């Protein structure tokens, strides 16, 4: 219900869904709504057990949204592969200005990928 409402609601600018155990399935539903909703500018999905698979799906839909400026994914289970998907988004999504990936499982390869995307 949340994802469907988000997809068709032009009034919501900020959405915080922290610590709800969304996991990959529900986070992908929210990401699908982002592909349609072009009004949301801030999204907080911190502490929701999202891993690399979930971020791969999320990243595909996020590329279709050009309004999101702030994205918080802290406290999830994102590793190097997920960080590389995020790096791909960063290299092609010019509105995203704030990204929080604190307390994930990102190592040097993922950090380097994100740094390279930000440099370009």
C-alpha positions in Angstrom: 0.0 0.0 0.0 2.8 2.4 0.8 4.6 1.9 -2.5 1.4 2.3 -4.5 0.5 5.5 -2.6 4.0 6.9 -3.1 3.9 6.2 -6.8 0.8 8.3 -7.3 1.2 11.0 -4.7 2.7 14.3 -5.8 2.5 16.0 -2.3 5.0 13.8 -0.5 8.5 15.4 -0.6 10.2 13.4 2.2 9.7 9.8 3.3 11.3 8.2 6.4 10.8 4.4 6.7 13.5 3.4 9.2 14.0 0.2 11.0 10.9 -1.5 9.5 12.6 -4.7 8.3 11.7 -3.9 4.7 14.4 -6.1 3.2 15.0 -6.5 -0.5 11.4 -7.2 -1.5 9.7 -4.1 0.0 12.6 -1.8 -0.7 12.3 -2.8 -4.4 8.6 -1.9 -4.3 9.5 1.5 -2.9 12.1 1.9 -5.6 9.5 1.0 -8.3 7.4 3.8 -6.9 10.4 6.2 -7.3 10.5 5.4 -11.0 7.0 6.9 -11.2 7.1 9.6 -8.5 9.0 12.6 -9.6 8.3 14.7 -6.5 10.0 12.9 -3.7 13.3 14.6 -2.8 14.3 12.9 0.4 14.2 9.1 1.2 15.4 7.4 4.4 15.5 3.6 4.3 18.1 3.2 7.0 18.3 0.0 9.1 16.1 -2.1 6.8 18.1 -5.2 6.0 18.7 -4.2 2.4 21.7 -6.1 0.8 23.5 -6.1 -2.5 20.7 -7.8 -4.3 18.2 -5.3 -3.1 20.4 -2.4 -4.0 20.9 -3.7 -7.5 17.1 -3.7 -8.0 16.8 -0.4 -6.2 19.5 1.3 -8.4 17.7 0.4 -11.7 14.6 2.2 -10.6 16.4 5.1 -9.0 18.0 5.9 -12.4 14.4 6.6 -13.6 13.9 9.2 -10.9 15.6 12.6 -11.4 14.3 14.4 -8.4 15.7 12.5 -5.4 18.3 14.7 -3.7 18.8 12.9 -0.4 19.1 9.2 0.1 19.8 7.5 3.4 20.7 3.8 3.4 22.7 3.6 6.6 22.7 0.5 8.8 21.8 -1.9 6.0 23.8 -4.9 4.6 25.2 -3.2 1.6 28.6 -4.6 0.5 31.0 -3.9 -2.4 28.7 -5.1 -5.1 25.9 -2.9 -3.9 28.3 0.0 -3.6 29.2 -0.5 -7.2 25.5 -0.3 -8.2 25.3 2.9 -6.2 28.4 4.2 -7.9 26.7 3.6 -11.3 23.7 5.6 -10.1 25.9 8.5 -8.8 27.6 8.7 -12.2 24.3 9.2 -14.0 22.0 10.8 -11.4 22.9 14.5 -11.2 20.3 15.6 -8.6 21.5 13.3 -5.8 23.4 15.6 -3.4 23.3 13.7 -0.1 24.0 10.0 0.4 24.4 8.2 3.7 25.9 4.7 3.6 27.2 4.6 7.2 27.2 1.3 9.0 27.2 -1.0 6.0 29.6 -3.7 4.8 31.4 -1.7 2.1 35.1 -2.3 1.8 37.8 -0.8 -0.3 36.5 -1.9 -3.7 33.1 -0.4 -3.1 34.6 2.8 -1.6 36.8 3.2 -4.6 33.9 2.7 -7.0 31.9 5.4 -5.3 34.8 7.8 -5.1 35.5 7.3 -8.8 31.8 8.0 -9.6 31.9 11.2 -7.5 35.1 12.4 -9.2 33.5 12.1 -12.6 
